[in-house]
Amino acid sequence: MNINLTLIIQMIVFALLVWVTMSRIWPPLMRAVEERQRKIAQGLAAADRGEQELQQARHGAEAILREARERAGQIIDQAQHRANDILEQARVNAQQEGDRLVASARQQIGLEAARARESLRREIGEIAIAAASKLLEREIDTGTHQELISKLAAQI
């Protein structure tokens, strides 16, 4: 074998290998690389969009939290005002009820005092009759002298 012939055949085989590689293997390989680059670029773009959306969501969450805190403060203020109103109303109701009870007690005391005076008048009338009867040494009829007893009780 001749070295030149071997070298020429190897060059032809190498050229054929380069041509087959360039025509059959290289295009799908380049498409795969380009597809991979496109997917990576899309992934990076999606990551950037995700980062932006995350920032927007954080700002939105902060705004919602601020609003919720403000609303909670308003609710607490309203609750405190309502509690103060309820306490004031309860105080007014208690004062009215106390005044009503005092007035009722005064009326009851007045009625009891009137009953006691009336009872005392009767007893004084009976005592006066008993004293007069002892003085006269005879019994005075209370039925006949009821008008006299009433006048005496009224004077007392």
Backbone as a ProteinNet text record, in pm:
[ID]
protein_1_A
[PRIMARY]
MNINLTLIIQMIVFALLVWVTMSRIWPPLMRAVEERQRKIAQGLAAADRGEQELQQARHGAEAILREARERAGQIIDQAQHRANDILEQARVNAQQEGDRLVASARQQIGLEAARARESLRREIGEIAIAAASKLLEREIDTGTHQELISKLAAQI
[TERTIARY]
81.5	0	87.6	31.8	103.7	52	145.6	108.1	30	57.4	-14	-158.6	-177.9	-313.8	-390.6	-330.1	-394.1	-427.8	-338.3	-361.5	-476.3	-483.7	-589.9	-723.3	-725.3	-849.7	-893.5	-800.1	-834.7	-888.1	-835.4	-884.1	-1024.5	-1049.5	-1183.2	-1282.7	-1241.9	-1330.2	-1354.3	-1248.4	-1264.9	-1357.6	-1340.5	-1426.7	-1570.6	-1590.1	-1724.2	-1783.2	-1699.1	-1743.8	-1782.5	-1703.3	-1734.6	-1864.2	-1880.2	-2001.5	-2124.4	-2118.4	-2232.1	-2261.5	-2158.5	-2178.6	-2244.5	-2196.8	-2251.8	-2394.2	-2427	-2559.5	-2659.5	-2618.9	-2712.5	-2708.7	-2595.9	-2584.8	-2585.8	-2514.3	-2500.3	-2634.2	-2722.7	-2848.9	-2935.9	-2960.1	-3039.8	-2970	-2837.8	-2762.9	-2775.3	-2766.3	-2780.2	-2924	-3023.1	-3162.3	-3180.6	-3121.8	-3131.9	-3065.2	-2947.8	-2877.4	-2959.2	-3011.8	-3092.7	-3220.3	-3282.8	-3403.1	-3369.2	-3258.1	-3214.2	-3187.5	-3123.2	-3097.5	-3230.3	-3324.7	-3454.8	-3526.7	-3522.3	-3586.8	-3520.5	-3387.5	-3316	-3354.7	-3361.9	-3400.3	-3543	-3632.5	-3769.8	-3774.5	-3695.4	-3689	-3638.6	-3533.5	-3482.4	-3585.4	-3655.5	-3759.7	-3873.5	-3909.9	-4015	-3969.2	-3842.7	-3790.5	-3796.1	-3759.8	-3768.7	-3913.5	-4005.6	-4148.2	-4194.5	-4150.2	-4185.5	-4131.9	-4009.3	-3948.7	-4029.7	-4068.4	-4149.3	-4286.1	-4347.7	-4477.5	-4464.7	-4354.6	-4330.5	-4318.1	-4243.9	-4230.9	-4367.5	-4445.2	-4578.4	-4666.5	-4656.1	-4735.8	-4694	-4564.4	-4517.4	-4572.3	-4565.4	-4618.7	-4769.9	-4836.7	-4981.2	-5012.1	-4933.6	-4954.9	-4929	-4824.6	-4796.1	-4910.6	-4964.1	-5076.9	-5198.8	-5223.4	-5337.2	-5317.7	-5195.5	-5167.5	-5186.1	-5137.5	-5157.1	-5305.3	-5378.3	-5522.9	-5591.6	-5549.3	-5608.6	-5576.8	-5454.3	-5418.1	-5500.8	-5514.9	-5596.6	-5740.7	-5793.2	-5931.6	-5945.7	-5845.9	-5849.6	-5847.7	-5766.3	-5762.8	-5898.2	-5960.9	-6093.3	-6195	-6188.2	-6282.4	-6261.2	-6135.2	-6106.1	-6159.6	-6138	-6190.1	-6342.8	-6406.2	-6552.5	-6598	-6526.3	-6563.1	-6546.6	-6441	-6421	-6530.8	-6565.6	-6674.5	-6805.6	-6828.8	-6952.5	-6953.4	-6838.1	-6830.2	-6856.2	-6799.4	-6823.3	-6970.9	-7031.5	-7174.1	-7257.1	-7222.7	-7296.4	-7279.7	-7156.9	-7132.8	-7210.9	-7211.1	-7284.6	-7435	-7484.7	-7626.9	-7659	-7570.6	-7592	-7590.1	-7499.8	-7493.6	-7622.4	-7670.1	-7794.6	-7911.4	-7915.6	-8023.3	-8016.9	-7895.4	-7879.5	-7922.6	-7886.3	-7926.2	-8078.4	-8140.6	-8286.8	-8351.8	-8297.9	-8352.7	-8334.5	-8218.7	-8193.9	-8291.3	-8311.6	-8406.8	-8547.8	-8583	-8715.5	-8731.1	-8626.8	-8632.2	-8639.9	-8563.6	-8568	-8706.9	-8764.1	-8898.5	-9000.1	-8986.2	-9077.6	-9061.5	-8937	-8912	-8969.2	-8954.3	-9010.8	-9162.4	-9220.9	-9366.9	-9410	-9335.8	-9367.4	-9351.7	-9246	-9223.9	-9338.8	-9382.7	-9494.6	-9621.2	-9645.3	-9764.3	-9754.3	-9637.7	-9618.3	-9633.5	-9580.6	-9592.6	-9739.4	-9813.4	-9956.2	-10030.6	-9998.2	-10061.8	-10026.8	-9900.2	-9857.6	-9929.5	-9942.9	-10014.5	-10159.5	-10220.8	-10361.2	-10376.1	-10284.9	-10289.4	-10266.5	-10172	-10142.4	-10263.2	-10331	-10449.9	-10558.1	-10575.1	-10675.6	-10640.2	-10512.7	-10469.7	-10483.8	-10449.2	-10462	-10609.4	-10693.4	-10836.8	-10887.9	-10842.1	-10883.9	-10831.3	-10706.6	-10648.4	-10725.4	-10761.5	-10837.1	-10972.8	-11033.9	-11164.1	-11147.9	-11043	-11020.1	-10992.9	-10917.8	-10888.1	-11013.9	-11090	-11213.7	-11311.1	-11312.9	-11403.3	-11363	-11234	-11188.6	-11219.8	-11206.8	-11236.7	-11385.6	-11463.1	-11606.6	-11656.2	-11572.6	-11599.4	-11717.7	-11723.6	-11820.4	-11765.9	-11819	-11767.3	-11835.8	-11756.8	-11811.7	-11825.8	-11936.7	-11964.1	-11892.1	-11797.4	-11718.3	-11804	-11905.2	-11991.2	-12067.4	-12119.6	-12196.9	-12109	-11994.1	-11905.8	-11796.9	-11820.2	-11721	-11685.6	-11782.9	-11756.7	-11663.6	-11683.3	-11595.9	-11453.8	-11441	-11309.8	-11240.2	-11313.8	-11254.4	-11202.6	-11278.7	-11236.1	-11112.5	-11111.3	-10995.6	-10872.5	-10889.1	-10777.5	-10727.5	-10816.1	-10776.9	-10698.6	-10734.3	-10662.1	-10522.1	-10506.5	-10376.2	-10292
-114.5	0	123.1	210.1	333.5	433	507	600.8	717.4	754.5	864.1	825.2	704.1	657.8	650.3	605.8	597.1	737.4	826.8	963.4	1027.4	1003.4	1057.8	995.6	866.7	800.1	853.9	873.8	927.7	1070	1148.4	1283.3	1280.3	1187.1	1173.2	1129.7	1032.8	984.9	1098.1	1172.5	1283	1390.2	1419.5	1517.3	1467.5	1337.9	1278.8	1288.6	1262.4	1271.5	1414.5	1510.4	1651.1	1686.6	1643	1674.9	1612	1486.4	1418.5	1488.2	1521.1	1588.2	1723.4	1799.8	1931.5	1923.4	1823	1815.3	1739.4	1638.3	1553.7	1575	1595.4	1599.8	1745.3	1831.5	1968.8	2045.6	2040.4	2116	2073.6	1944.4	1911.9	1953	1941	1981	2131.6	2210.5	2354.8	2392.2	2317.8	2344.1	2315.7	2209.9	2176.8	2284.1	2330.6	2436.2	2564.7	2600.1	2721.1	2709.9	2590.7	2566.7	2582.1	2529.2	2539.5	2686	2759.4	2900.8	2978.4	2943.3	3009.5	2979.2	2854	2816.3	2886.5	2895.2	2964	3111.5	3172.6	3314.3	3333.6	3240.7	3249	3231.9	3140.2	3119.4	3242.8	3306.8	3429.3	3541.6	3549.6	3652	3624	3497.8	3461.3	3490.3	3465.4	3495.8	3645.8	3726	3871.6	3915.7	3859.1	3891.6	3847.4	3730.6	3682.4	3773.5	3820.5	3913.3	4042.9	4094.2	4216.2	4192.8	4079.5	4048	4030.8	3970.9	3954.6	4091.6	4182.5	4317.3	4386.9	4372.4	4432.5	4370.3	4239.1	4170.5	4216.8	4235.7	4285.3	4424.6	4511.3	4646.2	4640.5	4555.2	4539	4485.7	4390	4333.5	4438.9	4519.3	4625.8	4726.7	4759.7	4853.4	4793.6	4666.4	4599.4	4595.1	4565.6	4563.2	4701.5	4805.7	4942.1	4973.6	4939.2	4964.8	4885.7	4760.8	4677.9	4735.8	4783.9	4844.8	4970.9	5052.3	5172.8	5136.2	5037.7	4994	4937.2	4861.1	4806	4919.1	5021.6	5136.9	5207.2	5221	5283.4	5198.9	5068.7	4978.9	4987.7	4993	5003.5	5135.6	5244.9	5374.9	5372	5312.2	5301.7	5218.4	5111.1	5025.4	5100.9	5180	5257.9	5363	5428.4	5525.8	5457.7	5342.5	5267.6	5223.6	5178.1	5137	5256.6	5372.4	5492.5	5531.3	5521	5551.3	5455.8	5328	5227.9	5255.1	5287.8	5319	5443.3	5544	5666.5	5637.4	5558.7	5521.4	5440.2	5348.1	5267.8	5357.4	5456.3	5548.1	5629.4	5678.1	5755.4	5667.5	5543.9	5451.3	5421	5401.1	5371.5	5491.8	5611.6	5732.3	5746.1	5722.2	5729.7	5624.2	5504.1	5396.4	5429	5484.1	5523.8	5633	5732.6	5839	5783.8	5689.5	5628.5	5550	5476	5399.5	5491.3	5602.8	5697.9	5759.4	5797.7	5855.5	5754.5	5630.4	5524.3	5502.3	5502.2	5482.8	5599.6	5722.4	5839	5830.3	5787.7	5772.5	5665.1	5555.6	5446.3	5493.9	5571.5	5625.2	5718.4	5802	5893	5816	5706.5	5624.1	5557.8	5506	5441.2	5542.5	5662.5	5766.9	5804.3	5815	5847.8	5737	5612.2	5499.4	5501.4	5530.2	5534.9	5647.5	5766.3	5877.5	5839.9	5777.3	5737.3	5636	5540.4	5440.7	5506.8	5600.7	5672.1	5755.1	5816.8	5894.7	5806	5688.8	5596.1	5555.1	5521.3	5479.5	5593.3	5716.1	5830.8	5853.8	5837.9	5852.6	5749.8	5626.2	5520.7	5547.4	5596.3	5629.2	5745.5	5844.3	5959.1	5915	5825.1	5774.2	5695.3	5612.7	5535.5	5628.8	5735.9	5830.3	5905.4	5946.2	6017.9	5926.6	5804.3	5708.5	5683.5	5681	5662.5	5787	5900.3	6023	6029.6	5987.7	5993.3	5868.2	5773.6	5644.2	5576.3	5590.2	5513.4	5497.8	5408.7	5377.4	5465.2	5513.4	5594	5501	5509.3	5424.8	5484.2	5406.1	5455.2	5469.4	5390.3	5398.3	5528.9	5569.8	5692.5	5816	5802.6	5919	5915	5848.7	5835.6	5972	6060.2	6193.4	6269.8	6255.6	6320.2	6264	6134.5	6068.7	6115.3	6128.7	6172.9	6314.1	6401.7	6540.4	6546.6	6466.7	6462.9	6412.2	6307.2	6252.5	6352.2	6431.1	6531	6643.5	6677	6782.1	6738.4	6610.2	6558.4	6544.6
0	0	0	-60.4	-77.2	27.2	88.5	193.6	136	16.3	-45.9	-72.3	-117.4	-143.1	-12.3	92.6	223.9	272.1	251	294.7	215.9	89.8	5.1	45.7	68.5	109.3	244.9	334.4	466	451.5	360.2	338.4	278.9	189	128.8	236.8	318	425.5	525.2	552.8	646.7	588.7	459	392.5	391.6	366	369	510	606.5	746.3	780.1	734.4	759.5	688.7	561.4	486.8	552.2	595.1	660.4	793	862.2	990.4	967.3	870.4	842.6	788	710.7	650.1	737.1	809.7	883.9	1035.9	1091	1236.7	1286.4	1217.2	1263.7	1271.4	1170.7	1178.8	1298.5	1323.6	1441.4	1571.4	1572.8	1690.7	1712.8	1607.2	1618.1	1657.2	1600.4	1640.2	1788.8	1836.9	1979.3	2064.2	2020.4	2094.6	2091.3	1972.1	1960	2044	2041.1	2122.6	2270.7	2310.2	2449.8	2485.4	2396	2420	2430.9	2341.1	2344.5	2476.3	2521.9	2647.9	2765.9	2761.7	2868	2869.3	2749.7	2740.3	2791.3	2752.5	2801.8	2953.3	3004.5	3149.1	3221.7	3165.8	3226.8	3220.3	3107	3093.5	3191.7	3202.9	3298.7	3441.6	3469.8	3602.8	3629.5	3527.5	3542.4	3564.2	3485.1	3504.3	3642.9	3684.3	3817.3	3926.4	3908.1	4003.5	4010.2	3892.1	3888.7	3954.6	3923.1	3982.7	4134	4177.5	4320.1	4387.7	4325.5	4380.2	4385.5	4277.3	4275.1	4383.2	4398.5	4501.1	4640.4	4661.6	4791.5	4819.1	4716.5	4734.3	4759.8	4685.1	4705.8	4845	4890.5	5024.6	5131.9	5112.3	5207.9	5212.8	5094	5088.8	5158.3	5135	5199	5349.8	5394.4	5537.8	5600.1	5531.3	5581.9	5593.4	5488.6	5488.9	5600.2	5618.1	5723.7	5861.2	5879.5	6008.4	6034.2	5929.4	5944.4	5977	5906.2	5929.5	6071.2	6114.8	6250.8	6352.7	6328.1	6417.4	6421.6	6304.4	6299.9	6375.9	6357.6	6426.5	6577.7	6619	6762.8	6816.3	6741	6784.1	6793.6	6692.7	6695.2	6814.4	6840.6	6953.8	7085.6	7097.1	7219	7234.5	7123.2	7129.9	7166.8	7106.8	7136.3	7283.2	7332.2	7473.3	7564.3	7529.8	7609.2	7605.5	7486.2	7474.7	7558.6	7553.7	7631.9	7781.2	7822.1	7963.4	8006.1	7920.3	7951.7	7959.8	7865.7	7867.8	7992.4	8028.1	8149.2	8272.8	8275.3	8387.8	8397	8281.8	8280	8325.8	8273.2	8312.3	8461.8	8511.4	8654.3	8737.9	8692.5	8764.1	8764	8649.3	8640.8	8729.4	8724.6	8807.8	8955.3	8991.2	9129.8	9173.1	9084.6	9115.5	9131.8	9043.4	9051.8	9182.3	9219.9	9344.3	9466.1	9461.7	9572.9	9582.8	9466.9	9467.5	9518.3	9474.7	9520.1	9670.4	9717.2	9860.5	9940.7	9890.1	9959.6	9965.1	9853.3	9850.5	9950.1	9950.9	10044.4	10188.6	10212.9	10348.3	10384.9	10290.2	10315.2	10348.9	10272.8	10299.4	10436.1	10466.5	10596.7	10710.7	10688.6	10791.3	10810.9	10698.3	10709.4	10783	10753.4	10823.3	10972.2	10998.8	11139.2	11212.4	11148.3	11210.9	11236.7	11134.7	11150.2	11263.2	11267.3	11374.4	11509.4	11512.7	11635.4	11680.4	11583.6	11614.7	11677.5	11619.6	11674.3	11816.6	11832.4	11965.8	12066.7	12025.3	12115.4	12147.4	12044.1	12066.9	12166.7	12151	12243	12383.2	12391.3	12521.9	12585.8	12503.2	12555.4	12606.3	12532.6	12576.1	12704.9	12708.8	12831	12948.7	12925.2	13032.9	13073.4	12974.8	13005.9	13077.6	13038.8	13100.4	13243.7	13270.6	13407.7	13488.9	13420.9	13491.2	13525.9	13438.4	13460.4	13530.1	13538.6	13600.3	13539.2	13415.5	13340.2	13199.9	13135.6	13002.2	12899.7	12807.4	12699	12580.3	12518	12401.6	12280.3	12221.2	12107.7	11983.9	11971.7	11853.3	11850.9	11964.7	11971.7	11968.2	12016	12022.8	11916.4	11805.9	11697.8	11639.8	11631.2	11576.8	11670.2	11795.8	11892.5	11883	11866.3	11854.2	11727.5	11617.9	11491.8	11503.7	11565.4	11585.1	11672.4	11776.5	11865.6	11791.1	11709.5	11633.9	11531.6	11471.4	11372	11435.9	11559.5	11628.2	11665.9	11690.8	11731	11607.9
[MASK]
++++++++++++++++++++++++++++++++++++++++++++++++++++++++++++++++++++++++++++++++++++++++++++++++++++++++++++++++++++++++++++++++++++++++++++++++++++++++++++

